[in-house]
Amino acid sequence: MKFHLATAAGNVVTGVGAGWLRVNADVHRQSLLLAPDAIVAPWAPAGFAGLTEEDFAPLLDLRPAVVVFGSGATLRFAHPRLTRALVAARIGVETMDTAAACRTYNILAAEGRRVAAALIVEGTAAPASPAAR
């Protein structure tokens, strides 16, 4: 059996930690929406506790088949009313902590799937310096 390295074309999460995540080579310190061909930032400025239906509405414009929702440092589920428009549009929504959501997004994007990630960034730590990677 031959194995082939699959890499996503477009935006890939290359690092994640408390208070930051790195997309390609750019560090983001706020929550964001991510698709292989788009980054919407800032997103959900009030954090998990302040999520609204309007926060999830821009995902419809990205036209994903599935949304991977990263709820922050811990697994928390958004109220179903917040994602009602996505479900009505037949867009799947999977919830996990943000680090797991980043990994899942990368895998699905590498497979060429129509995926978007809604990622809550929490905490205050800085990413490792490039020399430490």
N, C-alpha and C positions, 0 to 999 in steps of 0.2 A: 504494500500500500504506500503510495506516495502522499506526502503532506505538502501543502502549498501555503505559504504565508499569505493571509488575506489582509489587505490594508484598506482602510476606508478612503474613498476619494472625497476630499473636503475636510470639514471640521472634525477633529478628533480630540478627546480629552487626554492630555498627556501627563496630568498630575492633579492631585486633589488632597486637601488637608483642611484643618480647622480654619475657617475664615477665608479660604481661597480655592480656586481651581484654575488650572491652566488648560487653555484650548489652543492647540498647536503650540506656538511659542509665547502666547499672550496670557498674562496672569489677570484673572478677574477676581475682585473682592466683593462682588455683589451677586445676588441671584440673577439667573438668566435663562432664556430659552435658547435651545441649540438644535440645529438641524445640519445635515451635511453641507448645505449651501447657505445657511443663515445663522446669525447670532443676534438675538434681541436682548439688549441690556441697557439699563437695568430692568429687572423684572421683579414683581412682587416686593416692592420696597418695604412693606410692613412685615415681611417675614411670614412664617407659617401661620402664626396666630391671626394675622391680618389678611389672609387670602380672601379674594372675592371672585365672583363669576367673571368679572371684567379682566382679572389677571389671566384667566385661562382662555379668554376669547381670541387672543392673537395666535394661538395654536391652530385655529381653524384655517388661517391664512397660509400656514406652512404645509397644509394638506398631507399630514402623515397618515399612515395606516395604524400606527401605534404611538402612544406617548408614554415615555418612561418618566414618571414623576419621582424626583429625589426630594424627600421630605425633610432633609437636614441631617443632623448627626444621628438621629434615631428614626426608626420606622414609625410614621404617624400617617393616618389616612385622612385625606381631605373629605369634607362633608360631600355627599353625593350631589347636592344641588350645585356645587362649584364646577363639576365636570359634566353636568347634564347635557350641555350643548355638544360636547365631544361625543358622548354616547349616542345622542340623537343623530349625529353625523356618521355613525358607525365607525368611530375611531376608538380603538382599544386604549385603555389606560391601565398601566401597571405601576404600582407604588412600591418603593423601597427606600432605604436610606440613600443619601446623595452619593456616597462612594460606590455603592452597588449599582446605582442608576448610571453612573458614569461608565462603569465597566460594561454594563448591559447595552448602553447606547453604542459604545465602541464596537461591540460584537455585531449588533444588528446593522450598524452603518457599514461595517466591513463586508457584511453579506449582501450589501446593496438594497437593504430593506428601506422602505419609506418610514423613517423613524424621526421623532423629535424628542428632546429631553427638556423637562421643566425642572430646573435645579435650584433648590434653596441652599444658599451659602450662609453658614452660621459660624461664629467664633471670631477670633482676632489674630491667630497665629499667621506668620508670614511663610511663604513657600521657601524650600531649601534653595540656596544659591546654586547657579549653574555648575559651579566647581564641585559641589557636594553630591550631584546627581550621579 
